[in-house]
Amino acid sequence: MDATGLESLSASELHDRAVRYAVHHGDLGFLWNLLKVIPAAEAATGHESETTADLSHVSALLSDAIGAGEGDLGEALRPVYLEYLRQHPDA
């Protein structure tokens, strides 16, 4: 999908495509990066209490990564998904 097509997708759709592609291709680097940027994205959306919990609980990060395409968090992570999908146009 071209850059214009990606821009028109919702944060949830971008998340689903990026995570599905990364899982399918075993791209642990992207998934690990996603886990690392979730706390900052949560802080940017005003969820500071979740940021503290995430930093101390890996299971919370994994749960967040699976649902990180929804709401304010999905929008905050939108640039991460767009960048990844632009690098992998076959996703």
C-alpha positions as CSV (number, residue, x, y, z in Angstrom):
1,M,0.0,0.0,0.0
2,D,1.4,3.5,-0.9
3,A,2.0,6.2,1.7
4,T,-1.3,8.0,0.8
5,G,-3.3,4.8,1.4
6,L,-1.6,4.2,4.7
7,E,-2.4,7.8,5.9
8,S,-6.1,7.1,5.3
9,L,-6.1,4.1,7.7
10,S,-7.2,4.4,11.3
11,A,-4.7,3.9,14.1
12,S,-6.4,0.6,14.8
13,E,-6.0,-0.6,11.2
14,L,-2.3,0.6,11.2
15,H,-1.7,-1.2,14.4
16,D,-3.3,-4.4,13.2
17,R,-1.3,-4.4,9.9
18,A,2.0,-3.6,11.5
19,V,1.7,-6.1,14.4
20,R,0.4,-8.8,12.1
21,Y,3.3,-8.3,9.6
22,A,5.9,-8.2,12.4
23,V,4.5,-11.4,14.0
24,H,4.2,-13.2,10.7
25,H,7.8,-12.3,9.7
26,G,9.3,-12.8,13.2
27,D,10.3,-9.1,13.4
28,L,11.0,-9.1,17.2
29,G,12.9,-5.8,16.7
30,F,9.7,-3.9,15.8
31,L,7.7,-5.6,18.5
32,W,10.4,-4.8,21.1
33,N,10.5,-1.2,19.9
34,L,6.7,-1.0,20.2
35,L,6.9,-2.2,23.8
36,K,9.6,0.5,24.5
37,V,7.6,3.4,23.1
38,I,4.2,2.5,24.6
39,P,5.0,4.1,28.0
40,A,6.0,7.4,26.4
41,A,2.8,7.3,24.2
42,E,0.7,6.6,27.3
43,A,2.3,9.6,29.1
44,A,1.7,11.8,26.0
45,T,-2.0,10.8,26.2
46,G,-2.2,11.7,29.9
47,H,-2.1,8.2,31.3
48,E,0.9,8.6,33.5
49,S,-0.3,6.0,36.1
50,E,-0.3,3.4,33.4
51,T,3.2,4.4,32.3
52,T,4.6,3.7,35.8
53,A,2.8,0.3,35.9
54,D,4.0,-0.6,32.5
55,L,7.6,0.1,33.3
56,S,7.5,-2.3,36.2
57,H,5.3,-5.0,34.7
58,V,6.3,-6.6,31.4
59,S,3.0,-8.5,31.2
60,A,1.2,-5.1,31.1
61,L,3.4,-4.0,28.2
62,L,2.6,-7.2,26.3
63,S,-1.1,-6.6,26.9
64,D,-0.8,-3.0,25.8
65,A,1.1,-4.0,22.6
66,I,-1.8,-6.2,21.6
67,G,-4.4,-3.5,22.2
68,A,-2.2,-0.5,21.3
69,G,-4.2,0.4,18.2
70,E,-7.2,1.8,20.0
71,G,-8.2,5.3,21.2
72,D,-5.7,7.9,22.3
73,L,-2.9,5.4,22.6
74,G,-3.4,4.2,19.0
75,E,-3.3,7.8,17.8
76,A,-0.1,8.5,19.8
77,L,1.6,5.4,18.3
78,R,0.3,6.2,14.7
79,P,3.7,7.5,13.6
80,V,5.4,4.3,14.7
81,Y,3.0,2.2,12.7
82,L,3.2,4.4,9.6
83,E,7.0,4.4,9.6
84,Y,7.1,0.6,10.0
85,L,4.5,0.0,7.3
86,R,6.3,2.4,4.9
87,Q,9.4,0.2,5.3
88,H,7.4,-2.9,4.5
89,P,5.1,-2.0,1.6
90,D,4.0,-5.6,1.2
91,A,2.4,-5.6,4.7
